[in-house]
Amino acid sequence: MLKRPIPSTKELLPVVGLGSWAQFDVGASSSERVLLTEVLKELALLGGTLIDSSPMYGRSEAVIGELTAASDFSDTFFYATKVWTSGKQEGIEQMESSMRKMRRDTMDLMQVHNLKDWQIHLSTLRQWKDECIIRYIGITHYTTASHEQLEKILLTEPIDFVQFNYSIGVRNAEKRLLDAARDKGVAVIINEPFEKGNLFRLVKSSKLPGWASDYNISSWSQFFLSYILSHPAVTCVIPGTSDPKHLIDNIGSGYELLPDEQGRRRMVEFMQGGF
């Protein structure tokens, strides 16, 4: 799989990872967990590493911890989660709980979820990074309205990652935020790549354009993800799924010949043209 460097260290990160909101918030049902175990197995086998979670996602952190601990590939992943509360001590206790749930002695990436009390938490995260409790620091949001604030923070605070929404249909991040992250040397994780499924509903039964094969694109998910990954500021995209087949399809975008600027314009024009 294509890998891109985390600017602050030059560590290489595979460009397609896995989100866990909703999909990993499951109970003890063996059928659900069998599928999720297969998703994690395919992610590892196909070269993906980043798994993103949060205390906001119900039981997701604990499920990830339990399933990866029972596997043969637990140490191959890049584990990312978030702090989502107010107050210094509350944040510390929540992050400690997240690390126990995910069964990590060291967390690869700890992020401030939706910028909640971000000044307080960034102070703690800097200390934890110095103490090697975490490896990287990040901030996140999922709304276009937050892009201006995310940009201000990444330009003024020493962070390693920023996570935000971006898709072929919601391209506000192209105005400033993506370039600002690249210029500042901050790694970019993209959430909401399918706009909560709205992009699939938009194309419905429409066929891919014939020229998509020029980039080895064989599905709509690969079409949407390839557009995102073709932006040079993007480090990793994290589509969520509990279906192994969908995981394999998503991962395929990380092996494709990515569109150049002309191809990106062609993709946008196609989507705007109503098929």
ZAFIGU-878344 format. One record per residue: x, y, z of N, C-alpha, C, O, CB in turn. Coordinates in steps of 0.05 Angstrom, whole numbers, padded with zeros to 5 digits, always signed. Glycine has a CB too. Layout:
XYZXYZXYZXYZXYZ ...
END
This chain:
+00017-00024+00000+00000+00000+00000+00017+00025+00000+00039+00025+00011-00019+00000+00024 +00007+00046-00013+00021+00072-00012+00023+00081+00017+00004+00079+00033+00005+00092-00029 +00046+00091+00024+00051+00103+00051+00060+00131+00048+00074+00139+00029+00072+00086+00067 +00053+00148+00067+00062+00175+00068+00074+00182+00095+00066+00170+00115+00038+00194+00062 +00094+00200+00095+00108+00205+00120+00091+00223+00139+00077+00242+00130+00134+00219+00115 +00093+00217+00165+00083+00236+00185+00104+00258+00187+00127+00253+00194+00078+00221+00214 +00097+00282+00180+00117+00303+00177+00135+00307+00201+00159+00313+00198+00104+00329+00171 +00125+00304+00225+00141+00311+00249+00163+00290+00255+00182+00296+00269+00123+00313+00273 +00161+00266+00243+00181+00245+00248+00190+00231+00223+00211+00218+00224+00170+00225+00267 +00176+00234+00201+00181+00220+00176+00174+00190+00178+00180+00175+00159+00210+00223+00168 +00161+00181+00200+00151+00154+00201+00130+00150+00179+00113+00167+00176+00139+00148+00229 +00131+00128+00165+00112+00123+00143+00087+00111+00153+00087+00092+00170+00125+00105+00122 +00064+00121+00143+00038+00111+00151+00022+00103+00126+00019+00119+00108+00023+00133+00167 +00011+00079+00126-00006+00071+00103-00029+00090+00100-00041+00099+00120-00015+00042+00107 -00037+00095+00075-00056+00117+00070-00085+00110+00075-00102+00128+00077-00053+00126+00041 -00092+00085+00078-00120+00077+00085-00120+00063+00112-00106+00043+00116-00132+00059+00063 -00136+00074+00130-00139+00062+00157-00168+00054+00161-00183+00048+00142-00129+00081+00178 -00176+00054+00187-00203+00044+00194-00215+00062+00216-00203+00066+00237-00202+00015+00203 -00239+00072+00211-00254+00086+00231-00271+00066+00246-00277+00044+00236-00272+00108+00219 -00280+00073+00271-00294+00053+00287-00320+00064+00299-00333+00050+00314-00277+00044+00310 -00328+00089+00291-00353+00100+00302-00376+00082+00293-00379+00076+00269-00357+00129+00293 -00394+00075+00311-00418+00058+00306-00411+00029+00300-00422+00011+00312-00433+00070+00283 -00393+00024+00280-00388-00003+00272-00377-00021+00294-00383-00045+00295-00369-00003+00248 -00360-00010+00311-00347-00025+00332-00361-00023+00359-00352-00033+00379-00319-00018+00335 -00383-00008+00360-00398-00005+00384-00419-00028+00386-00443-00024+00382-00413+00023+00385 -00408-00052+00392-00425-00076+00392-00422-00090+00419-00404-00085+00435-00417-00095+00369 -00441-00108+00424-00441-00124+00448-00424-00149+00445-00405-00150+00430-00469-00131+00457 -00432-00170+00460-00416-00194+00460-00425-00214+00439-00416-00237+00439-00418-00207+00487 -00443-00206+00421-00452-00224+00400-00429-00236+00384-00413-00221+00373-00472-00210+00382 -00428-00262+00383-00406-00275+00368-00407-00268+00339-00386-00265+00326-00407-00305+00372 -00431-00266+00327-00433-00261+00298-00422-00233+00291-00408-00230+00272-00462-00263+00289 -00428-00213+00308-00417-00187+00303-00387-00186+00306-00373-00174+00290-00430-00166+00322 -00377-00199+00327-00349-00198+00332-00333-00215+00312-00309-00209+00307-00343-00208+00361 -00344-00236+00302-00331-00251+00281-00325-00234+00257-00304-00234+00245-00347-00276+00273 -00345-00218+00249-00342-00200+00226-00321-00179+00231-00305-00173+00214-00369-00187+00218 -00322-00167+00255-00302-00147+00262-00274-00158+00264-00255-00144+00256-00310-00133+00288 -00272-00182+00274-00245-00195+00274-00235-00199+00246-00211-00195+00241-00247-00222+00289 -00253-00206+00228-00244-00209+00200-00237-00183+00187-00218-00181+00171-00267-00223+00184 -00251-00162+00194-00244-00135+00185-00216-00127+00193-00200-00118+00177-00264-00114+00195 -00210-00132+00219-00183-00125+00229-00161-00143+00216-00139-00134+00210-00182-00129+00260 -00168-00168+00212-00149-00186+00199-00143-00177+00171-00119-00177+00163-00160-00215+00199 -00164-00170+00156-00159-00161+00128-00144-00135+00128-00127-00130+00111-00186-00157+00114 -00149-00117+00147-00135-00092+00148-00105-00097+00152-00088-00085+00138-00145-00075+00172 -00098-00116+00170-00070-00122+00174-00058-00136+00150-00035-00129+00142-00067-00141+00199 -00072-00155+00138-00061-00170+00116-00056-00153+00091-00037-00157+00076-00079-00193+00109 -00073-00133+00088-00071-00116+00064-00054-00091+00068-00051-00074+00050-00099-00107+00055 -00043-00088+00092-00023-00067+00096-00033-00042+00110-00018-00023+00114-00013-00059+00071 -00058-00041+00119-00068-00018+00134-00060-00020+00163-00056-00043+00174-00098-00016+00132 -00056+00002+00177-00048+00001+00205-00065+00019+00223-00070+00011+00246-00019+00009+00207 -00073+00042+00214-00086+00061+00232-00115+00053+00239-00131+00049+00221-00086+00090+00220 -00120+00051+00265-00148+00046+00275-00154+00070+00293-00140+00075+00312-00150+00019+00291 -00176+00084+00286-00184+00108+00301-00209+00103+00317-00229+00092+00308-00188+00131+00281 -00208+00111+00343-00231+00108+00361-00234+00132+00378-00221+00153+00375-00228+00082+00378 -00252+00130+00398-00258+00152+00417-00276+00141+00439-00291+00123+00435-00271+00175+00402 -00274+00153+00463-00293+00146+00484-00322+00153+00477-00341+00143+00488-00285+00160+00510 -00325+00171+00457-00351+00179+00448-00365+00156+00433-00389+00155+00431-00350+00203+00429 -00349+00136+00424-00360+00115+00407-00369+00091+00423-00366+00068+00414-00339+00106+00387 -00380+00095+00446-00392+00073+00462-00371+00052+00470-00351+00058+00483-00414+00060+00446 -00376+00028+00461-00358+00005+00469-00335+00001+00449-00321-00019+00451-00374-00020+00471 -00332+00019+00430-00313+00014+00408-00284+00010+00418-00271-00008+00409-00313+00037+00389 -00275+00026+00437-00248+00024+00447-00243-00004+00459-00223-00017+00454-00242+00046+00467 -00262-00012+00476-00259-00038+00489-00260-00061+00469-00246-00081+00472-00281-00042+00510 -00278-00059+00449-00280-00080+00429-00254-00082+00413-00244-00104+00408-00304-00075+00411 -00243-00059+00405-00218-00059+00391-00196-00072+00408-00181-00089+00398-00210-00031+00383 -00195-00065+00433-00175-00076+00451-00178-00106+00454-00158-00121+00453-00177-00063+00478 -00202-00116+00458-00207-00144+00462-00200-00160+00436-00187-00181+00438-00236-00149+00470 -00209-00150+00413-00205-00165+00389-00176-00165+00380-00166-00185+00370-00223-00154+00367 -00163-00143+00382-00135-00142+00374-00117-00158+00393-00098-00171+00384-00125-00113+00372 -00124-00157+00419-00108-00172+00438-00109-00202+00433-00091-00217+00439-00117-00166+00467 -00132-00211+00422-00136-00240+00417-00125-00248+00390-00127-00271+00383-00165-00246+00419 -00113-00229+00375-00103-00235+00348-00073-00239+00349-00060-00236+00369-00111-00213+00329 -00063-00247+00325-00034-00250+00322-00021-00225+00311+00003-00224+00306-00029-00273+00303 -00036-00203+00308-00026-00179+00295-00031-00154+00311-00032-00132+00300-00037-00177+00267 -00034-00157+00337-00041-00133+00354-00020-00111+00352-00028-00088+00353-00045-00142+00383 +00005-00118+00350+00026-00098+00350+00033-00087+00323+00051-00071+00320+00051-00110+00362 +00017-00095+00303+00022-00084+00276+00006-00059+00271+00011-00044+00251+00015-00105+00255 -00013-00053+00288-00031-00030+00283-00020-00004+00295-00003-00004+00313-00058-00035+00295 -00030+00018+00284-00025+00045+00294-00050+00053+00308-00070+00059+00295-00016+00065+00271 -00050+00054+00335-00074+00059+00351-00078+00088+00356-00060+00102+00366-00073+00043+00377 -00102+00098+00350-00109+00126+00355-00135+00128+00369-00155+00114+00362-00110+00142+00328 -00137+00144+00390-00162+00150+00403-00162+00179+00411-00145+00195+00402-00167+00131+00427 -00181+00187+00428-00186+00215+00434-00193+00220+00463-00200+00201+00478-00208+00226+00416 -00191+00245+00471-00201+00254+00497-00225+00272+00491-00224+00290+00474-00179+00270+00513 -00247+00266+00505-00273+00279+00499-00287+00285+00525-00307+00273+00532-00290+00261+00481 -00277+00305+00539-00288+00313+00565-00277+00340+00572-00260+00351+00558-00283+00292+00587 -00286+00352+00594-00277+00378+00603-00261+00374+00629-00267+00358+00646-00300+00397+00607 -00240+00391+00632-00224+00391+00656-00199+00374+00654-00199+00353+00641-00241+00381+00678 -00178+00383+00667-00152+00369+00666-00153+00341+00677-00146+00322+00664-00131+00385+00680 -00163+00339+00702-00163+00312+00715-00183+00293+00701-00177+00270+00698-00170+00315+00744 -00206+00304+00693-00225+00287+00679-00213+00277+00653-00217+00254+00645-00251+00303+00673 -00197+00294+00640-00184+00285+00615-00164+00264+00620-00162+00244+00605-00171+00309+00601 -00148+00267+00641-00128+00247+00648-00141+00220+00654-00132+00199+00644-00111+00256+00672 -00162+00221+00670-00175+00196+00677-00188+00182+00653-00187+00158+00650-00197+00201+00699 -00200+00198+00635-00212+00187+00611-00191+00174+00593-00195+00153+00583-00227+00208+00596 -00168+00188+00589-00147+00177+00572-00135+00152+00584-00129+00133+00570-00126+00198+00568 -00132+00151+00610-00122+00127+00623-00141+00104+00619-00133+00081+00614-00117+00132+00653 -00167+00110+00621-00187+00090+00616-00186+00080+00587-00189+00056+00582-00215+00100+00623 -00183+00098+00569-00181+00090+00540-00158+00072+00535-00160+00053+00520-00179+00115+00522 -00135+00078+00547-00112+00061+00543-00116+00033+00555-00107+00013+00544-00087+00074+00556 -00130+00032+00578-00136+00005+00589-00155-00010+00571-00150-00034+00566-00148+00008+00617 -00175+00003+00561-00195-00010+00543-00182-00020+00518-00188-00042+00508-00217+00009+00537 -00164-00004+00506-00151-00011+00481-00126-00028+00486-00113-00037+00467-00144+00013+00465 -00120-00033+00512-00098-00051+00520-00071-00042+00509-00055-00057+00498-00103-00079+00511 -00066-00015+00513-00041-00004+00503-00026+00008+00526-00037+00023+00542-00046+00017+00482 +00000+00002+00528+00017+00014+00547+00026+00042+00537+00030+00060+00552+00042-00003+00553 +00028+00044+00510+00034+00069+00497+00014+00073+00475+00009+00055+00459+00064+00070+00486 +00001+00096+00473-00018+00102+00452-00003+00116+00429+00012+00135+00434-00042+00119+00462 -00007+00106+00405+00006+00119+00382-00002+00148+00378+00014+00165+00374+00001+00103+00357 -00028+00152+00379-00039+00179+00375-00062+00185+00393-00081+00170+00394-00047+00183+00345 -00060+00207+00409-00082+00216+00425-00090+00243+00415-00074+00261+00411-00074+00218+00456 -00117+00246+00409-00127+00270+00397-00148+00283+00415-00162+00270+00430-00139+00264+00369 -00151+00309+00413-00172+00323+00427-00197+00322+00409-00198+00334+00387-00164+00353+00433 -00218+00308+00418-00241+00303+00402-00259+00328+00400-00267+00339+00420-00257+00280+00414 -00264+00336+00375-00281+00359+00369-00273+00384+00384-00290+00401+00391-00310+00352+00376 -00247+00386+00390-00235+00410+00403-00246+00416+00431-00244+00438+00440-00239+00434+00386 -00258+00396+00444-00270+00400+00470-00248+00406+00491-00232+00389+00496-00287+00375+00478 -00249+00430+00502-00230+00438+00522-00201+00434+00513-00184+00424+00527-00234+00423+00549 -00196+00442+00488-00171+00435+00475-00146+00447+00488-00125+00434+00488-00172+00443+00446 -00149+00471+00498-00125+00484+00511-00115+00467+00534-00091+00462+00537-00131+00512+00519 -00133+00459+00551-00126+00443+00575-00114+00416+00567-00094+00408+00577-00151+00439+00593 -00127+00403+00548-00119+00376+00541-00092+00376+00525-00076+00358+00529-00140+00362+00523 -00087+00396+00509-00062+00397+00495-00038+00400+00514-00017+00390+00509-00062+00421+00475 -00043+00415+00536-00022+00417+00556-00015+00390+00568+00008+00383+00571-00031+00437+00578 -00036+00374+00574-00031+00347+00585-00018+00330+00564+00000+00314+00570-00058+00334+00594 -00027+00332+00539-00016+00314+00518+00014+00321+00513+00029+00302+00507-00032+00318+00492 +00021+00345+00514+00050+00352+00511+00066+00339+00533+00088+00329+00528+00054+00383+00511 +00056+00340+00557+00070+00327+00580+00072+00296+00575+00092+00284+00580+00057+00333+00606 +00049+00284+00567+00049+00255+00562+00067+00247+00540+00080+00226+00540+00020+00246+00556 +00069+00265+00520+00088+00258+00498+00117+00259+00507+00133+00242+00500+00084+00278+00474 +00123+00279+00524+00150+00281+00535+00156+00256+00552+00179+00247+00553+00153+00306+00552 +00136+00245+00565+00139+00222+00583+00136+00195+00568+00138+00174+00580+00119+00223+00606 +00132+00197+00541+00130+00173+00524+00106+00156+00530+00106+00132+00525+00155+00156+00526 +00085+00169+00541+00059+00154+00545+00044+00153+00519+00030+00134+00513+00042+00168+00567 +00047+00175+00503+00036+00175+00476+00058+00183+00457+00078+00195+00465+00012+00196+00474 +00054+00176+00432+00075+00182+00412+00069+00208+00396+00087+00222+00388+00078+00159+00393 +00043+00213+00391+00035+00236+00375+00011+00250+00387-00005+00237+00401+00029+00227+00346 +00009+00276+00381-00013+00293+00391-00030+00302+00367-00019+00309+00346-00002+00317+00406 -00056+00303+00370-00073+00312+00349-00098+00326+00358-00105+00326+00382-00082+00289+00332 -00112+00340+00340-00138+00352+00344-00157+00343+00323-00148+00336+00301-00135+00384+00345 -00183+00343+00329-00202+00333+00309-00228+00350+00309-00235+00363+00329-00209+00304+00315 -00242+00348+00287-00270+00356+00285-00282+00344+00260-00267+00333+00243-00273+00388+00284 -00308+00345+00258-00321+00332+00235-00339+00351+00219-00353+00343+00201-00337+00308+00244 -00338+00377+00227-00356+00396+00213-00340+00416+00197-00317+00424+00205-00374+00411+00233 -00351+00425+00175-00338+00446+00158-00335+00472+00174-00316+00486+00170-00354+00450+00133 -00354+00478+00191-00354+00503+00206-00329+00504+00225-00322+00526+00233-00379+00505+00223 -00317+00481+00231-00294+00481+00249-00268+00485+00235-00247+00488+00248-00294+00454+00264 -00267+00486+00209-00242+00487+00194-00225+00511+00200-00201+00509+00202-00247+00486+00164 -00238+00534+00203-00223+00558+00209-00208+00556+00236-00185+00563+00239-00241+00583+00209 -00222+00545+00256-00210+00543+00283-00188+00522+00282-00167+00525+00295-00231+00535+00304 -00192+00500+00268-00171+00479+00266-00146+00491+00253-00124+00486+00262-00181+00456+00249 -00150+00508+00233-00127+00520+00220-00112+00538+00239-00087+00538+00240-00136+00536+00195 -00126+00554+00255-00113+00572+00274-00097+00556+00294-00075+00564+00301-00134+00589+00288 -00108+00534+00303-00094+00518+00324-00069+00505+00312-00048+00506+00324-00112+00497+00335 -00071+00493+00288-00048+00479+00277-00026+00499+00270-00002+00491+00268-00056+00463+00253 -00033+00524+00265-00013+00544+00258+00002+00555+00283+00023+00567+00281-00025+00567+00243 -00011+00551+00306+00001+00564+00331+00009+00544+00352+00023+00551+00371-00019+00583+00342 +00000+00519+00350+00006+00499+00371+00023+00477+00359+00020+00470+00336-00021+00487+00382 +00041+00465+00375+00058+00443+00366+00043+00417+00366+00044+00402+00386+00083+00441+00383 +00030+00410+00345+00015+00385+00343+00026+00369+00319+00038+00379+00301-00016+00390+00339 +00020+00343+00320+00030+00325+00299+00009+00318+00278+00015+00315+00255+00040+00299+00311 -00017+00317+00287-00039+00309+00269-00062+00328+00272-00067+00340+00293-00047+00280+00276 -00077+00331+00250-00103+00343+00250-00122+00325+00235-00115+00315+00213-00102+00372+00238 -00146+00321+00245-00166+00304+00232-00191+00320+00227-00201+00335+00244-00173+00279+00250 -00202+00318+00203-00225+00333+00195-00240+00320+00172-00230+00301+00160-00218+00362+00188 -00263+00331+00165-00280+00320+00144-00271+00332+00117-00264+00355+00114-00309+00326+00149 -00272+00314+00097-00265+00322+00070-00275+00300+00051-00271+00277+00057-00234+00327+00066 -00287+00308+00029-00296+00288+00009-00298+00302-00018-00295+00326-00020-00324+00276+00018 -00304+00286-00038-00308+00298-00065-00332+00316-00066-00334+00334-00084-00310+00276-00086 -00351+00313-00048-00374+00330-00047-00372+00353-00028-00386+00373-00031-00398+00314-00040 -00355+00350-00008-00351+00372+00013-00322+00379+00012-00305+00367+00025-00360+00362+00041 -00316+00400-00004-00288+00406-00010-00278+00432+00003-00259+00444-00006-00284+00408-00040 -00292+00440+00024-00284+00465+00037-00255+00465+00046-00241+00485+00046-00302+00471+00061 -00245+00441+00055-00217+00439+00065-00197+00446+00043-00174+00453+00050-00212+00411+00075 -00205+00446+00018-00186+00453-00004-00181+00483-00005-00161+00491-00016-00198+00444-00031 -00198+00499+00008-00195+00528+00006-00169+00536+00021-00154+00552+00011-00219+00542+00018 -00165+00526+00046-00142+00534+00062-00131+00512+00080-00106+00510+00082-00151+00557+00079 -00148+00496+00092-00140+00479+00114-00119+00458+00105-00099+00454+00119-00163+00465+00126 -00124+00445+00082-00105+00424+00073-00077+00436+00067-00057+00425+00075-00116+00411+00048 -00077+00459+00054-00051+00472+00048-00038+00482+00073-00013+00480+00075-00055+00495+00029 -00053+00491+00092-00042+00501+00117-00028+00478+00132-00006+00481+00143-00063+00514+00135 -00041+00455+00133-00030+00432+00147-00004+00423+00133+00016+00417+00146-00050+00409+00147 -00004+00422+00107+00020+00414+00092+00043+00434+00096+00065+00425+00101+00013+00412+00062 +00036+00460+00095+00057+00480+00099+00069+00480+00127+00092+00485+00131+00046+00507+00092 +00052+00473+00147+00061+00473+00175+00074+00447+00183+00086+00445+00204+00037+00478+00193 +00071+00426+00166+00083+00400+00172+00066+00385+00192+00077+00372+00210+00110+00404+00183 +00040+00385+00188+00021+00370+00205+00008+00348+00189-00003+00353+00167+00000+00389+00218 +00009+00324+00199-00004+00301+00185-00034+00305+00185-00046+00316+00204+00003+00274+00198 -00047+00295+00164-00076+00299+00160-00090+00272+00159-00084+00255+00142-00082+00315+00135 -00110+00268+00177-00128+00245+00176-00155+00255+00167-00165+00275+00177-00130+00230+00204 -00167+00241+00148-00193+00250+00137-00215+00232+00147-00214+00207+00144-00193+00250+00106 -00236+00244+00159-00260+00230+00167-00283+00237+00149-00281+00256+00132-00267+00235+00197 -00305+00224+00152-00329+00229+00135-00323+00228+00105-00333+00245+00090-00341+00256+00142 -00307+00208+00095-00301+00207+00067-00324+00201+00049-00324+00208+00025-00279+00187+00062 -00345+00188+00060-00369+00181+00044-00393+00199+00052-00415+00194+00043-00376+00152+00047 -00388+00218+00069-00410+00236+00078-00432+00221+00091-00456+00225+00084-00420+00253+00055 -00425+00202+00110-00445+00185+00123-00462+00169+00103-00485+00163+00109-00463+00203+00141 -00450+00162+00081-00464+00146+00061-00479+00162+00040-00490+00150+00021-00483+00128+00074 -00480+00188+00043-00495+00205+00024-00484+00203-00004-00499+00204-00024-00494+00234+00033 -00458+00199-00007-00446+00197-00034-00456+00172-00048-00461+00173-00072-00416+00197-00033 -00459+00150-00034-00468+00125-00046-00498+00128-00054-00506+00118-00075-00465+00101-00027 -00513+00142-00037-00541+00146-00044-00544+00164-00069-00562+00162-00084-00557+00158-00021 -00525+00182-00072-00525+00201-00095-00520+00186-00121-00534+00191-00141-00504+00222-00091 -00501+00167-00121-00495+00154-00146-00514+00130-00151-00517+00122-00174-00466+00144-00146 -00526+00119-00129-00545+00098-00131-00536+00076-00150-00515+00063-00145-00572+00108-00141 -00550+00071-00171-00543+00049-00190-00527+00059-00214-00523+00045-00233-00568+00035-00200 -00517+00084-00212-00501+00095-00235-00475+00080-00239-00463+00070-00219-00495+00125-00230 -00467+00078-00263-00442+00064-00270-00419+00083-00267-00421+00108-00271-00443+00053-00298 -00396+00072-00260-00371+00088-00260-00365+00098-00288-00371+00084-00307-00347+00072-00249 -00353+00122-00291-00345+00131-00317-00324+00112-00328-00307+00102-00313-00335+00160-00316 -00324+00109-00354-00305+00090-00367-00276+00097-00361-00259+00079-00358-00309+00090-00396 -00270+00123-00358-00242+00131-00354-00232+00126-00326-00209+00129-00320-00239+00161-00359 -00250+00117-00308-00241+00110-00280-00221+00087-00281-00204+00085-00263-00265+00102-00263 -00223+00070-00301-00204+00048-00303-00175+00058-00308-00156+00043-00304-00213+00029-00325 -00172+00082-00318-00145+00093-00322-00130+00095-00295-00106+00095-00295-00147+00121-00334 -00145+00096-00273-00133+00097-00247-00138+00071-00231-00135+00070-00207-00144+00121-00231 -00145+00050-00245-00151+00024-00233-00174+00025-00212-00174+00009-00194-00126+00013-00220 -00192+00044-00216-00215+00047-00198-00237+00028-00208-00246+00029-00231-00225+00076-00197 -00245+00010-00189-00265-00010-00197-00291-00008-00181-00308-00025-00184-00253-00037-00194 -00294+00012-00164-00318+00014-00147-00322+00044-00140-00303+00060-00142-00317-00003-00121 -00346+00050-00131-00351+00078-00123-00335+00085-00098-00326+00108-00095-00381+00082-00118 -00332+00066-00079-00317+00073-00055-00288+00080-00063-00277+00099-00052-00317+00049-00036 -00276+00065-00082-00249+00072-00091-00249+00098-00106-00229+00113-00104-00239+00049-00109 -00270+00105-00120-00271+00130-00134-00270+00153-00114-00255+00172-00117-00298+00132-00151 -00287+00151-00092-00288+00172-00072-00263+00174-00056-00253+00196-00051-00312+00167-00054 -00251+00151-00049-00227+00152-00033-00203+00161-00049-00185+00174-00038-00222+00124-00021 -00202+00153-00074-00179+00161-00091-00178+00191-00094-00157+00203-00095-00181+00147-00118 -00202+00203-00096-00202+00233-00098-00189+00245-00074-00172+00263-00076-00231+00243-00101 -00196+00235-00050-00185+00246-00025-00155+00241-00024-00139+00259-00018-00198+00233-00001 -00146+00217-00030-00118+00209-00027-00101+00223-00049-00076+00225-00045-00115+00179-00029 -00113+00232-00070-00097+00245-00091-00089+00273-00082-00072+00286-00096-00113+00246-00116 -00099+00283-00060-00090+00309-00050-00064+00305-00035-00064+00288-00016-00111+00323-00032 -00042+00318-00041-00017+00312-00029-00015+00318+00001+00004+00308+00014+00005+00327-00043 -00033+00334+00012-00032+00340+00040-00044+00318+00057-00040+00317+00082-00046+00366+00046 -00059+00300+00045-00073+00279+00060-00053+00257+00067-00039+00246+00050-00097+00267+00044 -00053+00250+00093-00035+00228+00102-00050+00201+00103-00039+00181+00094-00024+00234+00130 -00075+00202+00113-00090+00177+00116-00120+00183+00117-00128+00204+00127-00082+00162+00142 -00136+00165+00105-00165+00167+00106-00176+00143+00122-00165+00121+00120-00177+00168+00077 -00197+00148+00137-00207+00127+00156-00236+00120+00151-00253+00126+00169-00202+00136+00185 -00243+00108+00129-00271+00099+00126-00277+00077+00146-00261+00060+00151-00276+00088+00097 -00301+00079+00157-00309+00059+00177-00326+00037+00164-00341+00042+00145-00325+00072+00199 -00323+00012+00173-00339-00010+00163-00338-00033+00182-00318-00037+00197-00330-00018+00135 -00359-00049+00182-00359-00075+00197-00361-00098+00177-00366-00121+00185-00382-00075+00217 -00358-00092+00152-00361-00113+00131-00333-00118+00118-00321-00100+00106-00381-00103+00109 -00323-00142+00121-00296-00148+00109-00294-00142+00080-00273-00133+00070-00290-00177+00114 -00315-00147+00064-00315-00142+00036-00312-00112+00030-00297-00104+00012-00340-00153+00022 -00325-00096+00046-00323-00067+00043-00295-00058+00051-00284-00040+00038-00344-00052+00059 -00284-00070+00072-00257-00063+00080-00237-00068+00057-00220-00052+00051-00249-00079+00105 -00239-00092+00045-00221-00099+00023-00225-00079+00000-00205-00071-00013-00227-00128+00013 -00249-00072-00006-00255-00052-00027-00242-00025-00021-00229-00013-00038-00285-00049-00032 -00246-00016+00004-00235+00010+00012-00205+00010+00010-00192+00029+00000-00244+00017+00040 -00193-00011+00020-00164-00013+00020-00152-00012-00008-00130-00003-00012-00155-00039+00034 -00168-00021-00028-00159-00021-00056-00151+00006-00065-00135+00009-00083-00180-00032-00073 -00163+00027-00054-00157+00054-00063-00128+00062-00056-00117+00080-00068-00176+00074-00051 -00117+00048-00036-00089+00054-00028-00068+00041-00046-00044+00046-00043-00085+00045-00001 -00077+00025-00065-00059+00012-00084-00062+00024-00112-00047+00016-00130-00065-00018-00085 -00080+00042-00116-00086+00052-00143-00066+00073-00152-00052+00085-00136-00114+00063-00144 -00066+00078-00178-00053+00101-00190-00070+00125-00185-00092+00127-00197-00048+00096-00221 -00062+00143-00168-00079+00164-00159-00082+00186-00181-00063+00191-00196-00068+00177-00134 -00105+00198-00183-00110+00219-00203-00091+00242-00200-00084+00250-00178-00138+00228-00202 -00083+00254-00223-00068+00279-00222-00088+00302-00221-00112+00297-00219-00049+00282-00247 -00079+00327-00224-00097+00350-00221-00118+00349-00243-00142+00356-00238-00081+00376-00223 -00111+00342-00267-00131+00340-00288-00152+00319-00282-00175+00323-00286-00117+00334-00315 -00142+00296-00271-00161+00275-00264-00179+00283-00241-00203+00276-00241-00146+00250-00256 -00169+00298-00222-00185+00308-00199-00207+00326-00210-00230+00324-00201-00168+00322-00179 -00200+00344-00228-00221+00362-00239-00242+00346-00254-00266+00352-00253-00208+00383-00258 -00233+00326-00268-00252+00309-00283-00271+00294-00265-00295+00292-00271-00236+00289-00301 -00261+00285-00242-00278+00271-00223-00299+00290-00211-00322+00282-00209-00261+00259-00200 -00291+00314-00204-00310+00334-00193-00331+00341-00214-00355+00342-00208-00295+00359-00183 -00322+00346-00239-00341+00353-00260-00361+00331-00265-00384+00336-00270-00326+00360-00286 -00351+00306-00263-00369+00284-00267-00391+00283-00245-00414+00280-00251-00354+00257-00267 -00382+00287-00220-00402+00287-00198-00421+00310-00200-00445+00307-00193-00388+00288-00172 -00411+00333-00209-00429+00356-00212-00447+00355-00236-00467+00369-00237-00412+00381-00214 -00441+00337-00255-00456+00335-00279-00482+00319-00277-00497+00318-00296-00440+00324-00301 -00486+00306-00254-00510+00291-00251-00510+00264-00265-00531+00253-00270-00534+00307-00259 -00486+00255-00273-00483+00229-00286-00498+00227-00312-00497+00206-00326-00492+00207-00267 
END
